[in-house]
């Protein structure tokens, strides 16, 4: 009916995808490219109508922020990771998210009519059909519409679109590469006596003291940075090999930072036997770094990674049991129409997402993002690798997800990458384009392996020099405890 209305003299503004890529129909964001519709006049049109297309929601949100920068310094490459709400799929999807949330909180099986999988406290690849190039239709809309709106077929764009359990309003992590520089614009003591059960045996937690390490071969530390800094060197001095899960020693040049499947050679000089009473410190990387590098490193060994762009989707469990409890409490309160209790994060978490709560540094990155940058360089022993990260908290109970864009120094095609990842230790590939089945936090929760999917050639890079992948891993298991235990096993 659009052409019919135009033929009868109406100026049609269409919100569907029907005419967006028609070269004769302007695709308009008024603040961005209103000049592209300047030839269309309401007055004096002598009965002539016209068609004007409204871009996809993700494109509008992205370009409203990117275009003012693009006008100052031309964007030559853009990497976008979306966090898309239920509202983008309509009222029925919002209703089903609310219904599923109530069901999950009541211990029932969730009703899955709209998305065919659990949405409450989970996230998954956008449900749009996946094309032969591995991108889904939602991602390709962002690629093609950006080029048309900016009138620039040379701009390189790649996107990963993810559904998150938020009711309304999308969010996007956008990494921009310009053609010129862009200046800056205006168990400690409190745990003593607690009872813990492991493998059907009950243990009483004792207060940590220097003499606690007498005769200890391996000590696994996970009591926070201050305790580690105080007692880690003491334990090592007494002959224990300390595997520390805090950030206390990660960037110490004398302490190896280890992911066993990635760089176990960096701890080869540390021996349990024949150490003549000498202890040592070994650091466990941050959870996001481990999950990312479990997938990226096998590819890095085949074709060196020169640049990596990471956007994280981090679960409540990364902030501890209290955060998980508060997410559940907030969710119940919001569903009951009450004000949410905000003790841990100081803002609503249920049906929302926000920048990681780590302190923000003077360079604009937060500490969580800089951990990923610095730890990657140390683990890969490569200070020249370019890494940038945006870390986001999403209302998922357990297991982190990451969108990872990789740029290589030589070609690496997606079929070879898929084969490499299938053969990689500790990695499972979930990459079913036909069924739109890819990794989710629920799929990997309480599992040891890191799951990888959405493996596809990066359209924004020439000559098979780039890949996009989506990674999920249980940050309590492989992202923390399992990795520490595997380090200890390497010593035995």
HELIX and SHEET records of a PDB file:
HELIX    1   1 UNK A    2  UNK A    7  1                                   6    
HELIX    2   2 UNK A   30  UNK A   33  1                                   4    
HELIX    3   3 UNK A   34  UNK A   37  5                                   4    
HELIX    4   4 UNK A   57  UNK A   72  1                                  16    
HELIX    5   5 UNK A   86  UNK A   89  5                                   4    
HELIX    6   6 UNK A   91  UNK A  105  1                                  15    
HELIX    7   7 UNK A  137  UNK A  149  1                                  13    
HELIX    8   8 UNK A  189  UNK A  191  5                                   3    
HELIX    9   9 UNK A  210  UNK A  213  5                                   4    
HELIX   10  10 UNK A  225  UNK A  237  1                                  13    
HELIX   11  11 UNK A  260  UNK A  263  1                                   4    
HELIX   12  12 UNK A  264  UNK A  267  5                                   4    
HELIX   13  13 UNK A  287  UNK A  302  1                                  16    
HELIX   14  14 UNK A  316  UNK A  319  5                                   4    
HELIX   15  15 UNK A  321  UNK A  335  1                                  15    
HELIX   16  16 UNK A  367  UNK A  380  1                                  14    
HELIX   17  17 UNK A  414  UNK A  422  1                                   9    
HELIX   18  18 UNK A  441  UNK A  444  1                                   4    
HELIX   19  19 UNK A  477  UNK A  481  3                                   5    
HELIX   20  20 UNK A  482  UNK A  491  1                                  10    
SHEET    1   A 3 UNK A  11  UNK A  14  0                                        
SHEET    2   A 3 UNK A  50  UNK A  54  1                                        
SHEET    3   A 3 UNK A  26  UNK A  28  1                                        
SHEET    1   B 4 UNK A 123  UNK A 125  0                                        
SHEET    2   B 4 UNK A 156  UNK A 164 -1                                        
SHEET    3   B 4 UNK A  75  UNK A  84  1                                        
SHEET    4   B 4 UNK A 171  UNK A 178 -1                                        
SHEET    1   C 2 UNK A 195  UNK A 198  0                                        
SHEET    2   C 2 UNK A 201  UNK A 204 -1                                        
SHEET    1   D 4 UNK A 218  UNK A 221  0                                        
SHEET    2   D 4 UNK A 241  UNK A 244  1                                        
SHEET    3   D 4 UNK A 280  UNK A 284  1                                        
SHEET    4   D 4 UNK A 256  UNK A 258  1                                        
SHEET    1   E 7 UNK A 353  UNK A 355  0                                        
SHEET    2   E 7 UNK A 386  UNK A 394 -1                                        
SHEET    3   E 7 UNK A 305  UNK A 314  1                                        
SHEET    4   E 7 UNK A 400  UNK A 408 -1                                        
SHEET    5   E 7 UNK A 466  UNK A 473 -1                                        
SHEET    6   E 7 UNK A 450  UNK A 457 -1                                        
SHEET    7   E 7 UNK A 427  UNK A 429  1                                        
SHEET    1   F 2 UNK A 431  UNK A 432  0                                        
SHEET    2   F 2 UNK A 437  UNK A 438 -1                                        
END                                                                             
